Amino acid sequence: HIGAFDAHMLPRLLQLYRQRGFSFVSLEQAEQDPFYQYDVNPKLLPGPDLLEDAMRARHLPLPQKAGYFKQLQVICR
């Protein structure tokens, strides 16, 4: 559902992500991450679909969810 507004906002969004410490990699680089081995190797049994599922399987703590609901209610009226 990409449209003109998305194209207009994308540079700002990418800049915001970079300012907050995010970085981007190619699809080929991302597929090298062990999490995606199930997606790129059809010989393996299905693995977790979500990052949260993978964390639960490894008994890792899930990050706290931010409470953005009230902010979104104000913005999306």
PQR file of N, CA, C, O and H, with PARSE charges and radii, in Angstrom:
ATOM      1  N   HIS A   1       0.820  -1.176   0.000 -0.4000 1.5000
ATOM      2  CA  HIS A   1       0.000   0.000   0.000 -0.0000 2.0000
ATOM      3  C   HIS A   1       0.872   1.250   0.000  0.5500 1.7000
ATOM      4  O   HIS A   1       0.594   2.205   0.726 -0.5500 1.4000
ATOM      5  N   ILE A   2       1.896   1.245  -0.790 -0.4000 1.5000
ATOM      6  CA  ILE A   2       2.790   2.392  -0.852 -0.0000 2.0000
ATOM      7  C   ILE A   2       2.219   3.401  -1.828  0.5500 1.7000
ATOM      8  O   ILE A   2       1.819   3.066  -2.942 -0.5500 1.4000
ATOM      9  H   ILE A   2       2.122   0.470  -1.379  0.4000 1.0000
ATOM     10  N   GLY A   3       2.192   4.636  -1.380 -0.4000 1.5000
ATOM     11  CA  GLY A   3       1.663   5.698  -2.220 -0.0000 2.0000
ATOM     12  C   GLY A   3       2.562   6.914  -2.180  0.5500 1.7000
ATOM     13  O   GLY A   3       3.700   6.845  -1.716 -0.5500 1.4000
ATOM     14  H   GLY A   3       2.517   4.908  -0.475  0.4000 1.0000
ATOM     15  N   ALA A   4       2.048   8.017  -2.664 -0.4000 1.5000
ATOM     16  CA  ALA A   4       2.808   9.260  -2.750 -0.0000 2.0000
ATOM     17  C   ALA A   4       3.229   9.759  -1.365  0.5500 1.7000
ATOM     18  O   ALA A   4       4.344  10.251  -1.193 -0.5500 1.4000
ATOM     19  H   ALA A   4       1.123   8.073  -3.040  0.4000 1.0000
ATOM     20  N   PHE A   5       2.341   9.631  -0.384 -0.4000 1.5000
ATOM     21  CA  PHE A   5       2.685  10.093   0.966 -0.0000 2.0000
ATOM     22  C   PHE A   5       3.852   9.293   1.526  0.5500 1.7000
ATOM     23  O   PHE A   5       4.760   9.858   2.138 -0.5500 1.4000
ATOM     24  H   PHE A   5       1.435   9.231  -0.523  0.4000 1.0000
ATOM     25  N   ASP A   6       3.831   7.974   1.318 -0.4000 1.5000
ATOM     26  CA  ASP A   6       4.938   7.127   1.784 -0.0000 2.0000
ATOM     27  C   ASP A   6       6.245   7.547   1.123  0.5500 1.7000
ATOM     28  O   ASP A   6       7.274   7.669   1.787 -0.5500 1.4000
ATOM     29  H   ASP A   6       3.094   7.515   0.821  0.4000 1.0000
ATOM     30  N   ALA A   7       6.200   7.764  -0.173 -0.4000 1.5000
ATOM     31  CA  ALA A   7       7.402   8.186  -0.903 -0.0000 2.0000
ATOM     32  C   ALA A   7       7.899   9.528  -0.386  0.5500 1.7000
ATOM     33  O   ALA A   7       9.106   9.747  -0.287 -0.5500 1.4000
ATOM     34  H   ALA A   7       5.364   7.665  -0.713  0.4000 1.0000
ATOM     35  N   HIS A   8       6.985  10.417  -0.060 -0.4000 1.5000
ATOM     36  CA  HIS A   8       7.347  11.738   0.471 -0.0000 2.0000
ATOM     37  C   HIS A   8       7.978  11.631   1.854  0.5500 1.7000
ATOM     38  O   HIS A   8       8.938  12.343   2.151 -0.5500 1.4000
ATOM     39  H   HIS A   8       6.004  10.238  -0.141  0.4000 1.0000
ATOM     40  N   MET A   9       7.456  10.757   2.695 -0.4000 1.5000
ATOM     41  CA  MET A   9       7.904  10.656   4.084 -0.0000 2.0000
ATOM     42  C   MET A   9       9.102   9.734   4.283  0.5500 1.7000
ATOM     43  O   MET A   9       9.774   9.829   5.310 -0.5500 1.4000
ATOM     44  H   MET A   9       6.676  10.179   2.454  0.4000 1.0000
ATOM     45  N   LEU A  10       9.389   8.855   3.347 -0.4000 1.5000
ATOM     46  CA  LEU A  10      10.442   7.862   3.531 -0.0000 2.0000
ATOM     47  C   LEU A  10      11.802   8.464   3.882  0.5500 1.7000
ATOM     48  O   LEU A  10      12.443   7.956   4.802 -0.5500 1.4000
ATOM     49  H   LEU A  10       8.844   8.777   2.512  0.4000 1.0000
ATOM     50  N   PRO A  11      12.281   9.504   3.214 -0.5600 1.5000
ATOM     51  CA  PRO A  11      13.582  10.060   3.608  0.2800 2.0000
ATOM     52  C   PRO A  11      13.610  10.531   5.062  0.5500 1.7000
ATOM     53  O   PRO A  11      14.603  10.329   5.762 -0.5500 1.4000
ATOM     54  N   ARG A  12      12.532  11.151   5.514 -0.4000 1.5000
ATOM     55  CA  ARG A  12      12.472  11.602   6.917 -0.0000 2.0000
ATOM     56  C   ARG A  12      12.468  10.412   7.871  0.5500 1.7000
ATOM     57  O   ARG A  12      13.146  10.425   8.898 -0.5500 1.4000
ATOM     58  H   ARG A  12      11.725  11.315   4.946  0.4000 1.0000
ATOM     59  N   LEU A  13      11.712   9.403   7.527 -0.4000 1.5000
ATOM     60  CA  LEU A  13      11.626   8.220   8.372 -0.0000 2.0000
ATOM     61  C   LEU A  13      12.983   7.529   8.470  0.5500 1.7000
ATOM     62  O   LEU A  13      13.405   7.149   9.562 -0.5500 1.4000
ATOM     63  H   LEU A  13      11.162   9.392   6.693  0.4000 1.0000
ATOM     64  N   LEU A  14      13.662   7.363   7.351 -0.4000 1.5000
ATOM     65  CA  LEU A  14      14.987   6.733   7.367 -0.0000 2.0000
ATOM     66  C   LEU A  14      15.972   7.556   8.181  0.5500 1.7000
ATOM     67  O   LEU A  14      16.783   6.998   8.920 -0.5500 1.4000
ATOM     68  H   LEU A  14      13.319   7.672   6.464  0.4000 1.0000
ATOM     69  N   GLN A  15      15.910   8.866   8.057 -0.4000 1.5000
ATOM     70  CA  GLN A  15      16.781   9.744   8.846 -0.0000 2.0000
ATOM     71  C   GLN A  15      16.496   9.582  10.337  0.5500 1.7000
ATOM     72  O   GLN A  15      17.424   9.518  11.142 -0.5500 1.4000
ATOM     73  H   GLN A  15      15.251   9.320   7.457  0.4000 1.0000
ATOM     74  N   LEU A  16      15.232   9.517  10.703 -0.4000 1.5000
ATOM     75  CA  LEU A  16      14.855   9.331  12.100 -0.0000 2.0000
ATOM     76  C   LEU A  16      15.383   8.008  12.635  0.5500 1.7000
ATOM     77  O   LEU A  16      15.925   7.951  13.739 -0.5500 1.4000
ATOM     78  H   LEU A  16      14.478   9.570  10.049  0.4000 1.0000
ATOM     79  N   TYR A  17      15.224   6.948  11.856 -0.4000 1.5000
ATOM     80  CA  TYR A  17      15.764   5.656  12.274 -0.0000 2.0000
ATOM     81  C   TYR A  17      17.270   5.735  12.497  0.5500 1.7000
ATOM     82  O   TYR A  17      17.777   5.237  13.502 -0.5500 1.4000
ATOM     83  H   TYR A  17      14.783   6.994  10.960  0.4000 1.0000
ATOM     84  N   ARG A  18      17.979   6.353  11.572 -0.4000 1.5000
ATOM     85  CA  ARG A  18      19.443   6.459  11.710 -0.0000 2.0000
ATOM     86  C   ARG A  18      19.818   7.287  12.938  0.5500 1.7000
ATOM     87  O   ARG A  18      20.771   6.950  13.641 -0.5500 1.4000
ATOM     88  H   ARG A  18      17.567   6.758  10.756  0.4000 1.0000
ATOM     89  N   GLN A  19      19.081   8.361  13.202 -0.4000 1.5000
ATOM     90  CA  GLN A  19      19.340   9.188  14.382 -0.0000 2.0000
ATOM     91  C   GLN A  19      19.147   8.398  15.669  0.5500 1.7000
ATOM     92  O   GLN A  19      19.794   8.681  16.677 -0.5500 1.4000
ATOM     93  H   GLN A  19      18.306   8.635  12.631  0.4000 1.0000
ATOM     94  N   ARG A  20      18.280   7.431  15.639 -0.4000 1.5000
ATOM     95  CA  ARG A  20      18.001   6.613  16.822 -0.0000 2.0000
ATOM     96  C   ARG A  20      18.865   5.362  16.881  0.5500 1.7000
ATOM     97  O   ARG A  20      18.630   4.480  17.708 -0.5500 1.4000
ATOM     98  H   ARG A  20      17.754   7.201  14.820  0.4000 1.0000
ATOM     99  N   GLY A  21      19.869   5.280  16.002 -0.4000 1.5000
ATOM    100  CA  GLY A  21      20.843   4.213  16.089 -0.0000 2.0000
ATOM    101  C   GLY A  21      20.578   2.983  15.240  0.5500 1.7000
ATOM    102  O   GLY A  21      21.310   1.998  15.334 -0.5500 1.4000
ATOM    103  H   GLY A  21      20.060   5.996  15.331  0.4000 1.0000
ATOM    104  N   PHE A  22      19.544   3.027  14.416 -0.4000 1.5000
ATOM    105  CA  PHE A  22      19.261   1.893  13.550 -0.0000 2.0000
ATOM    106  C   PHE A  22      20.221   1.909  12.368  0.5500 1.7000
ATOM    107  O   PHE A  22      20.698   2.964  11.950 -0.5500 1.4000
ATOM    108  H   PHE A  22      18.949   3.828  14.340  0.4000 1.0000
ATOM    109  N   SER A  23      20.493   0.739  11.847 -0.4000 1.5000
ATOM    110  CA  SER A  23      21.275   0.630  10.616 -0.0000 2.0000
ATOM    111  C   SER A  23      20.546  -0.332   9.690  0.5500 1.7000
ATOM    112  O   SER A  23      19.658  -1.068  10.120 -0.5500 1.4000
ATOM    113  H   SER A  23      20.106  -0.118  12.188  0.4000 1.0000
ATOM    114  N   PHE A  24      20.920  -0.321   8.439 -0.4000 1.5000
ATOM    115  CA  PHE A  24      20.235  -1.122   7.440 -0.0000 2.0000
ATOM    116  C   PHE A  24      21.237  -2.020   6.742  0.5500 1.7000
ATOM    117  O   PHE A  24      22.391  -1.643   6.538 -0.5500 1.4000
ATOM    118  H   PHE A  24      21.641   0.278   8.090  0.4000 1.0000
ATOM    119  N   VAL A  25      20.789  -3.205   6.381 -0.4000 1.5000
ATOM    120  CA  VAL A  25      21.637  -4.160   5.665 -0.0000 2.0000
ATOM    121  C   VAL A  25      20.863  -4.660   4.455  0.5500 1.7000
ATOM    122  O   VAL A  25      19.645  -4.502   4.368 -0.5500 1.4000
ATOM    123  H   VAL A  25      19.851  -3.511   6.548  0.4000 1.0000
ATOM    124  N   SER A  26      21.585  -5.262   3.530 -0.4000 1.5000
ATOM    125  CA  SER A  26      20.933  -5.834   2.355 -0.0000 2.0000
ATOM    126  C   SER A  26      20.169  -7.093   2.750  0.5500 1.7000
ATOM    127  O   SER A  26      20.392  -7.658   3.821 -0.5500 1.4000
ATOM    128  H   SER A  26      22.575  -5.391   3.601  0.4000 1.0000
ATOM    129  N   LEU A  27      19.278  -7.520   1.884 -0.4000 1.5000
ATOM    130  CA  LEU A  27      18.542  -8.759   2.122 -0.0000 2.0000
ATOM    131  C   LEU A  27      19.502  -9.932   2.249  0.5500 1.7000
ATOM    132  O   LEU A  27      19.321 -10.798   3.104 -0.5500 1.4000
ATOM    133  H   LEU A  27      19.097  -7.061   1.014  0.4000 1.0000
ATOM    134  N   GLU A  28      20.522  -9.959   1.400 -0.4000 1.5000
ATOM    135  CA  GLU A  28      21.498 -11.047   1.454 -0.0000 2.0000
ATOM    136  C   GLU A  28      22.200 -11.087   2.808  0.5500 1.7000
ATOM    137  O   GLU A  28      22.434 -12.166   3.352 -0.5500 1.4000
ATOM    138  H   GLU A  28      20.669  -9.255   0.705  0.4000 1.0000
ATOM    139  N   GLN A  29      22.536  -9.925   3.353 -0.4000 1.5000
ATOM    140  CA  GLN A  29      23.175  -9.880   4.673 -0.0000 2.0000
ATOM    141  C   GLN A  29      22.197 -10.338   5.752  0.5500 1.7000
ATOM    142  O   GLN A  29      22.572 -11.096   6.647 -0.5500 1.4000
ATOM    143  H   GLN A  29      22.346  -9.049   2.912  0.4000 1.0000
ATOM    144  N   ALA A  30      20.965  -9.890   5.673 -0.4000 1.5000
ATOM    145  CA  ALA A  30      19.965 -10.262   6.676 -0.0000 2.0000
ATOM    146  C   ALA A  30      19.729 -11.768   6.685  0.5500 1.7000
ATOM    147  O   ALA A  30      19.567 -12.368   7.748 -0.5500 1.4000
ATOM    148  H   ALA A  30      20.661  -9.275   4.946  0.4000 1.0000
ATOM    149  N   GLU A  31      19.711 -12.372   5.514 -0.4000 1.5000
ATOM    150  CA  GLU A  31      19.465 -13.812   5.427 -0.0000 2.0000
ATOM    151  C   GLU A  31      20.599 -14.634   6.027  0.5500 1.7000
ATOM    152  O   GLU A  31      20.426 -15.828   6.269 -0.5500 1.4000
ATOM    153  H   GLU A  31      19.843 -11.884   4.650  0.4000 1.0000
ATOM    154  N   GLN A  32      21.737 -14.033   6.266 -0.4000 1.5000
ATOM    155  CA  GLN A  32      22.847 -14.741   6.893 -0.0000 2.0000
ATOM    156  C   GLN A  32      22.655 -14.889   8.401  0.5500 1.7000
ATOM    157  O   GLN A  32      23.339 -15.690   9.038 -0.5500 1.4000
ATOM    158  H   GLN A  32      21.878 -13.063   6.069  0.4000 1.0000
ATOM    159  N   ASP A  33      21.729 -14.121   8.971 -0.4000 1.5000
ATOM    160  CA  ASP A  33      21.457 -14.208  10.404 -0.0000 2.0000
ATOM    161  C   ASP A  33      20.833 -15.571  10.693  0.5500 1.7000
ATOM    162  O   ASP A  33      19.945 -16.007   9.961 -0.5500 1.4000
ATOM    163  H   ASP A  33      21.174 -13.470   8.453  0.4000 1.0000
ATOM    164  N   PRO A  34      21.285 -16.250  11.748 -0.5600 1.5000
ATOM    165  CA  PRO A  34      20.742 -17.580  12.062  0.2800 2.0000
ATOM    166  C   PRO A  34      19.221 -17.620  12.226  0.5500 1.7000
ATOM    167  O   PRO A  34      18.605 -18.661  11.998 -0.5500 1.4000
ATOM    168  N   PHE A  35      18.617 -16.511  12.616 -0.4000 1.5000
ATOM    169  CA  PHE A  35      17.162 -16.486  12.793 -0.0000 2.0000
ATOM    170  C   PHE A  35      16.440 -16.876  11.503  0.5500 1.7000
ATOM    171  O   PHE A  35      15.384 -17.506  11.551 -0.5500 1.4000
ATOM    172  H   PHE A  35      19.118 -15.666  12.802  0.4000 1.0000
ATOM    173  N   TYR A  36      17.001 -16.507  10.356 -0.4000 1.5000
ATOM    174  CA  TYR A  36      16.343 -16.737   9.076 -0.0000 2.0000
ATOM    175  C   TYR A  36      16.723 -18.055   8.412  0.5500 1.7000
ATOM    176  O   TYR A  36      16.299 -18.317   7.286 -0.5500 1.4000
ATOM    177  H   TYR A  36      17.859 -15.995  10.317  0.4000 1.0000
ATOM    178  N   GLN A  37      17.504 -18.880   9.074 -0.4000 1.5000
ATOM    179  CA  GLN A  37      17.924 -20.129   8.452 -0.0000 2.0000
ATOM    180  C   GLN A  37      16.740 -20.996   8.049  0.5500 1.7000
ATOM    181  O   GLN A  37      16.811 -21.729   7.063 -0.5500 1.4000
ATOM    182  H   GLN A  37      17.849 -18.667   9.989  0.4000 1.0000
ATOM    183  N   TYR A  38      15.652 -20.916   8.809 -0.4000 1.5000
ATOM    184  CA  TYR A  38      14.474 -21.722   8.497 -0.0000 2.0000
ATOM    185  C   TYR A  38      13.778 -21.216   7.234  0.5500 1.7000
ATOM    186  O   TYR A  38      13.173 -21.994   6.497 -0.5500 1.4000
ATOM    187  H   TYR A  38      15.594 -20.321   9.611  0.4000 1.0000
ATOM    188  N   ASP A  39      13.869 -19.912   6.992 -0.4000 1.5000
ATOM    189  CA  ASP A  39      13.219 -19.333   5.823 -0.0000 2.0000
ATOM    190  C   ASP A  39      13.985 -19.598   4.535  0.5500 1.7000
ATOM    191  O   ASP A  39      13.378 -19.721   3.471 -0.5500 1.4000
ATOM    192  H   ASP A  39      14.361 -19.280   7.591  0.4000 1.0000
ATOM    193  N   VAL A  40      15.301 -19.688   4.615 -0.4000 1.5000
ATOM    194  CA  VAL A  40      16.102 -19.826   3.394 -0.0000 2.0000
ATOM    195  C   VAL A  40      16.547 -21.264   3.128  0.5500 1.7000
ATOM    196  O   VAL A  40      17.111 -21.549   2.072 -0.5500 1.4000
ATOM    197  H   VAL A  40      15.794 -19.589   5.479  0.4000 1.0000
ATOM    198  N   ASN A  41      16.298 -22.174   4.077 -0.4000 1.5000
ATOM    199  CA  ASN A  41      16.680 -23.564   3.885 -0.0000 2.0000
ATOM    200  C   ASN A  41      15.437 -24.446   4.039  0.5500 1.7000
ATOM    201  O   ASN A  41      15.063 -24.797   5.158 -0.5500 1.4000
ATOM    202  H   ASN A  41      15.839 -21.942   4.935  0.4000 1.0000
ATOM    203  N   PRO A  42      14.800 -24.803   2.926 -0.5600 1.5000
ATOM    204  CA  PRO A  42      13.565 -25.581   3.011  0.2800 2.0000
ATOM    205  C   PRO A  42      13.748 -26.995   3.559  0.5500 1.7000
ATOM    206  O   PRO A  42      12.760 -27.672   3.846 -0.5500 1.4000
ATOM    207  N   LYS A  43      14.977 -27.450   3.708 -0.4000 1.5000
ATOM    208  CA  LYS A  43      15.227 -28.787   4.252 -0.0000 2.0000
ATOM    209  C   LYS A  43      15.034 -28.823   5.768  0.5500 1.7000
ATOM    210  O   LYS A  43      14.852 -29.894   6.347 -0.5500 1.4000
ATOM    211  H   LYS A  43      15.779 -26.901   3.475  0.4000 1.0000
ATOM    212  N   LEU A  44      15.073 -27.651   6.412 -0.4000 1.5000
ATOM    213  CA  LEU A  44      14.906 -27.599   7.873 -0.0000 2.0000
ATOM    214  C   LEU A  44      13.428 -27.596   8.233  0.5500 1.7000
ATOM    215  O   LEU A  44      12.590 -27.141   7.455 -0.5500 1.4000
ATOM    216  H   LEU A  44      15.220 -26.781   5.941  0.4000 1.0000
ATOM    217  N   LEU A  45      13.119 -28.104   9.410 -0.4000 1.5000
ATOM    218  CA  LEU A  45      11.756 -28.016   9.927 -0.0000 2.0000
ATOM    219  C   LEU A  45      11.415 -26.555  10.177  0.5500 1.7000
ATOM    220  O   LEU A  45      12.311 -25.742  10.402 -0.5500 1.4000
ATOM    221  H   LEU A  45      13.801 -28.474  10.042  0.4000 1.0000
ATOM    222  N   PRO A  46      10.131 -26.210  10.142 -0.5600 1.5000
ATOM    223  CA  PRO A  46       9.761 -24.813  10.370  0.2800 2.0000
ATOM    224  C   PRO A  46      10.261 -24.322  11.724  0.5500 1.7000
ATOM    225  O   PRO A  46      10.236 -25.051  12.716 -0.5500 1.4000
ATOM    226  N   GLY A  47      10.710 -23.086  11.743 -0.4000 1.5000
ATOM    227  CA  GLY A  47      11.179 -22.457  12.971 -0.0000 2.0000
ATOM    228  C   GLY A  47      10.204 -21.392  13.427  0.5500 1.7000
ATOM    229  O   GLY A  47       9.089 -21.307  12.912 -0.5500 1.4000
ATOM    230  H   GLY A  47      10.730 -22.494  10.938  0.4000 1.0000
ATOM    231  N   PRO A  48      10.608 -20.586  14.377 -0.5600 1.5000
ATOM    232  CA  PRO A  48       9.711 -19.532  14.869  0.2800 2.0000
ATOM    233  C   PRO A  48       9.428 -18.505  13.780  0.5500 1.7000
ATOM    234  O   PRO A  48      10.298 -18.184  12.971 -0.5500 1.4000
ATOM    235  N   ASP A  49       8.196 -17.994  13.771 -0.4000 1.5000
ATOM    236  CA  ASP A  49       7.815 -16.989  12.776 -0.0000 2.0000
ATOM    237  C   ASP A  49       8.130 -15.576  13.238  0.5500 1.7000
ATOM    238  O   ASP A  49       8.375 -14.690  12.420 -0.5500 1.4000
ATOM    239  H   ASP A  49       7.490 -18.255  14.428  0.4000 1.0000
ATOM    240  N   LEU A  50       8.122 -15.369  14.530 -0.4000 1.5000
ATOM    241  CA  LEU A  50       8.299 -14.023  15.077 -0.0000 2.0000
ATOM    242  C   LEU A  50       9.520 -13.976  15.979  0.5500 1.7000
ATOM    243  O   LEU A  50       9.919 -14.981  16.569 -0.5500 1.4000
ATOM    244  H   LEU A  50       7.923 -16.089  15.195  0.4000 1.0000
ATOM    245  N   LEU A  51      10.102 -12.789  16.074 -0.4000 1.5000
ATOM    246  CA  LEU A  51      11.237 -12.601  16.954 -0.0000 2.0000
ATOM    247  C   LEU A  51      10.854 -12.944  18.395  0.5500 1.7000
ATOM    248  O   LEU A  51      11.648 -13.532  19.130 -0.5500 1.4000
ATOM    249  H   LEU A  51       9.778 -11.973  15.595  0.4000 1.0000
ATOM    250  N   GLU A  52       9.638 -12.576  18.794 -0.4000 1.5000
ATOM    251  CA  GLU A  52       9.193 -12.875  20.157 -0.0000 2.0000
ATOM    252  C   GLU A  52       9.156 -14.383  20.398  0.5500 1.7000
ATOM    253  O   GLU A  52       9.526 -14.844  21.478 -0.5500 1.4000
ATOM    254  H   GLU A  52       8.993 -12.099  18.197  0.4000 1.0000
ATOM    255  N   ASP A  53       8.717 -15.149  19.410 -0.4000 1.5000
ATOM    256  CA  ASP A  53       8.683 -16.604  19.551 -0.0000 2.0000
ATOM    257  C   ASP A  53      10.084 -17.178  19.693  0.5500 1.7000
ATOM    258  O   ASP A  53      10.307 -18.097  20.481 -0.5500 1.4000
ATOM    259  H   ASP A  53       8.417 -14.774  18.533  0.4000 1.0000
ATOM    260  N   ALA A  54      11.027 -16.637  18.928 -0.4000 1.5000
ATOM    261  CA  ALA A  54      12.411 -17.104  19.017 -0.0000 2.0000
ATOM    262  C   ALA A  54      12.997 -16.776  20.383  0.5500 1.7000
ATOM    263  O   ALA A  54      13.739 -17.577  20.952 -0.5500 1.4000
ATOM    264  H   ALA A  54      10.846 -15.891  18.287  0.4000 1.0000
ATOM    265  N   MET A  55      12.668 -15.605  20.910 -0.4000 1.5000
ATOM    266  CA  MET A  55      13.167 -15.228  22.239 -0.0000 2.0000
ATOM    267  C   MET A  55      12.573 -16.123  23.318  0.5500 1.7000
ATOM    268  O   MET A  55      13.277 -16.543  24.236 -0.5500 1.4000
ATOM    269  H   MET A  55      12.066 -14.955  20.448  0.4000 1.0000
ATOM    270  N   ARG A  56      11.280 -16.414  23.210 -0.4000 1.5000
ATOM    271  CA  ARG A  56      10.645 -17.309  24.189 -0.0000 2.0000
ATOM    272  C   ARG A  56      11.278 -18.697  24.146  0.5500 1.7000
ATOM    273  O   ARG A  56      11.508 -19.307  25.191 -0.5500 1.4000
ATOM    274  H   ARG A  56      10.708 -16.072  22.464  0.4000 1.0000
ATOM    275  N   ALA A  57      11.561 -19.195  22.947 -0.4000 1.5000
ATOM    276  CA  ALA A  57      12.162 -20.525  22.807 -0.0000 2.0000
ATOM    277  C   ALA A  57      13.538 -20.581  23.462  0.5500 1.7000
ATOM    278  O   ALA A  57      13.971 -21.637  23.924 -0.5500 1.4000
ATOM    279  H   ALA A  57      11.375 -18.700  22.099  0.4000 1.0000
ATOM    280  N   ARG A  58      14.216 -19.451  23.499 -0.4000 1.5000
ATOM    281  CA  ARG A  58      15.552 -19.400  24.113 -0.0000 2.0000
ATOM    282  C   ARG A  58      15.502 -18.887  25.552  0.5500 1.7000
ATOM    283  O   ARG A  58      16.540 -18.664  26.175 -0.5500 1.4000
ATOM    284  H   ARG A  58      13.865 -18.593  23.124  0.4000 1.0000
ATOM    285  N   HIS A  59      14.287 -18.703  26.071 -0.4000 1.5000
ATOM    286  CA  HIS A  59      14.075 -18.225  27.447 -0.0000 2.0000
ATOM    287  C   HIS A  59      14.753 -16.878  27.679  0.5500 1.7000
ATOM    288  O   HIS A  59      15.354 -16.644  28.728 -0.5500 1.4000
ATOM    289  H   HIS A  59      13.445 -18.884  25.565  0.4000 1.0000
ATOM    290  N   LEU A  60      14.649 -15.991  26.679 -0.4000 1.5000
ATOM    291  CA  LEU A  60      15.193 -14.641  26.798 -0.0000 2.0000
ATOM    292  C   LEU A  60      14.078 -13.681  27.176  0.5500 1.7000
ATOM    293  O   LEU A  60      12.935 -13.878  26.764 -0.5500 1.4000
ATOM    294  H   LEU A  60      14.161 -16.181  25.827  0.4000 1.0000
ATOM    295  N   PRO A  61      14.383 -12.653  27.947 -0.5600 1.5000
ATOM    296  CA  PRO A  61      13.337 -11.697  28.330  0.2800 2.0000
ATOM    297  C   PRO A  61      12.898 -10.872  27.125  0.5500 1.7000
ATOM    298  O   PRO A  61      13.715 -10.461  26.301 -0.5500 1.4000
ATOM    299  N   LEU A  62      11.607 -10.641  27.042 -0.4000 1.5000
ATOM    300  CA  LEU A  62      11.068  -9.796  25.978 -0.0000 2.0000
ATOM    301  C   LEU A  62      11.200  -8.334  26.385  0.5500 1.7000
ATOM    302  O   LEU A  62      11.060  -8.006  27.564 -0.5500 1.4000
ATOM    303  H   LEU A  62      10.943 -10.975  27.711  0.4000 1.0000
ATOM    304  N   PRO A  63      11.469  -7.444  25.417 -0.5600 1.5000
ATOM    305  CA  PRO A  63      11.557  -6.020  25.766  0.2800 2.0000
ATOM    306  C   PRO A  63      10.195  -5.489  26.181  0.5500 1.7000
ATOM    307  O   PRO A  63       9.155  -5.999  25.763 -0.5500 1.4000
ATOM    308  N   GLN A  64      10.223  -4.464  27.006 -0.4000 1.5000
ATOM    309  CA  GLN A  64       8.985  -3.828  27.441 -0.0000 2.0000
ATOM    310  C   GLN A  64       8.320  -3.159  26.243  0.5500 1.7000
ATOM    311  O   GLN A  64       8.990  -2.548  25.410 -0.5500 1.4000
ATOM    312  H   GLN A  64      11.068  -4.050  27.346  0.4000 1.0000
ATOM    313  N   LYS A  65       7.017  -3.279  26.168 -0.4000 1.5000
ATOM    314  CA  LYS A  65       6.288  -2.619  25.083 -0.0000 2.0000
ATOM    315  C   LYS A  65       6.048  -1.168  25.468  0.5500 1.7000
ATOM    316  O   LYS A  65       5.652  -0.865  26.593 -0.5500 1.4000
ATOM    317  H   LYS A  65       6.473  -3.775  26.844  0.4000 1.0000
ATOM    318  N   ALA A  66       6.293  -0.282  24.519 -0.4000 1.5000
ATOM    319  CA  ALA A  66       6.066   1.142  24.757 -0.0000 2.0000
ATOM    320  C   ALA A  66       4.573   1.417  24.726  0.5500 1.7000
ATOM    321  O   ALA A  66       3.837   0.809  23.949 -0.5500 1.4000
ATOM    322  H   ALA A  66       6.615  -0.529  23.605  0.4000 1.0000
ATOM    323  N   GLY A  67       4.135   2.323  25.562 -0.4000 1.5000
ATOM    324  CA  GLY A  67       2.723   2.667  25.630 -0.0000 2.0000
ATOM    325  C   GLY A  67       2.379   3.826  24.711  0.5500 1.7000
ATOM    326  O   GLY A  67       2.190   4.953  25.168 -0.5500 1.4000
ATOM    327  H   GLY A  67       4.733   2.817  26.194  0.4000 1.0000
ATOM    328  N   TYR A  68       2.299   3.548  23.407 -0.4000 1.5000
ATOM    329  CA  TYR A  68       2.023   4.597  22.438 -0.0000 2.0000
ATOM    330  C   TYR A  68       0.540   4.748  22.124  0.5500 1.7000
ATOM    331  O   TYR A  68       0.160   5.605  21.327 -0.5500 1.4000
ATOM    332  H   TYR A  68       2.453   2.632  23.036  0.4000 1.0000
ATOM    333  N   PHE A  69      -0.291   3.929  22.739 -0.4000 1.5000
ATOM    334  CA  PHE A  69      -1.707   3.928  22.377 -0.0000 2.0000
ATOM    335  C   PHE A  69      -2.348   5.298  22.595  0.5500 1.7000
ATOM    336  O   PHE A  69      -3.070   5.779  21.722 -0.5500 1.4000
ATOM    337  H   PHE A  69       0.018   3.233  23.387  0.4000 1.0000
ATOM    338  N   LYS A  70      -2.104   5.926  23.726 -0.4000 1.5000
ATOM    339  CA  LYS A  70      -2.718   7.237  24.011 -0.0000 2.0000
ATOM    340  C   LYS A  70      -2.236   8.295  23.030  0.5500 1.7000
ATOM    341  O   LYS A  70      -3.018   9.134  22.582 -0.5500 1.4000
ATOM    342  H   LYS A  70      -1.518   5.535  24.435  0.4000 1.0000
ATOM    343  N   GLN A  71      -0.938   8.257  22.693 -0.4000 1.5000
ATOM    344  CA  GLN A  71      -0.402   9.217  21.718 -0.0000 2.0000
ATOM    345  C   GLN A  71      -1.053   9.027  20.352  0.5500 1.7000
ATOM    346  O   GLN A  71      -1.387  10.002  19.679 -0.5500 1.4000
ATOM    347  H   GLN A  71      -0.302   7.576  23.058  0.4000 1.0000
ATOM    348  N   LEU A  72      -1.233   7.778  19.946 -0.4000 1.5000
ATOM    349  CA  LEU A  72      -1.855   7.511  18.656 -0.0000 2.0000
ATOM    350  C   LEU A  72      -3.318   7.951  18.637  0.5500 1.7000
ATOM    351  O   LEU A  72      -3.812   8.420  17.612 -0.5500 1.4000
ATOM    352  H   LEU A  72      -0.962   6.986  20.492  0.4000 1.0000
ATOM    353  N   GLN A  73      -4.009   7.802  19.762 -0.4000 1.5000
ATOM    354  CA  GLN A  73      -5.398   8.252  19.817 -0.0000 2.0000
ATOM    355  C   GLN A  73      -5.499   9.747  19.573  0.5500 1.7000
ATOM    356  O   GLN A  73      -6.433  10.206  18.915 -0.5500 1.4000
ATOM    357  H   GLN A  73      -3.608   7.421  20.595  0.4000 1.0000
ATOM    358  N   VAL A  74      -4.552  10.510  20.093 -0.4000 1.5000
ATOM    359  CA  VAL A  74      -4.550  11.961  19.911 -0.0000 2.0000
ATOM    360  C   VAL A  74      -4.245  12.311  18.457  0.5500 1.7000
ATOM    361  O   VAL A  74      -4.886  13.184  17.873 -0.5500 1.4000
ATOM    362  H   VAL A  74      -3.793  10.138  20.627  0.4000 1.0000
ATOM    363  N   ILE A  75      -3.263  11.624  17.880 -0.4000 1.5000
ATOM    364  CA  ILE A  75      -2.845  11.923  16.505 -0.0000 2.0000
ATOM    365  C   ILE A  75      -3.897  11.497  15.495  0.5500 1.7000
ATOM    366  O   ILE A  75      -4.129  12.205  14.515 -0.5500 1.4000
ATOM    367  H   ILE A  75      -2.742  10.914  18.354  0.4000 1.0000
ATOM    368  N   CYS A  76      -4.535  10.362  15.710 -0.4000 1.5000
ATOM    369  CA  CYS A  76      -5.408   9.748  14.704 -0.0000 2.0000
ATOM    370  C   CYS A  76      -6.881  10.078  14.888  0.5500 1.7000
ATOM    371  O   CYS A  76      -7.732   9.261  14.533 -0.5500 1.4000
ATOM    372  H   CYS A  76      -4.347   9.786  16.506  0.4000 1.0000
ATOM    373  N   ARG A  77      -7.200  11.196  15.409 -0.4000 1.5000
ATOM    374  CA  ARG A  77      -8.630  11.557  15.574 -0.0000 2.0000
ATOM    375  C   ARG A  77      -9.240  11.990  14.312  0.5500 1.7000
ATOM    376  O   ARG A  77     -10.425  12.324  14.281 -0.5500 1.4000
ATOM    377  H   ARG A  77      -6.509  11.859  15.697  0.4000 1.0000
TER
END
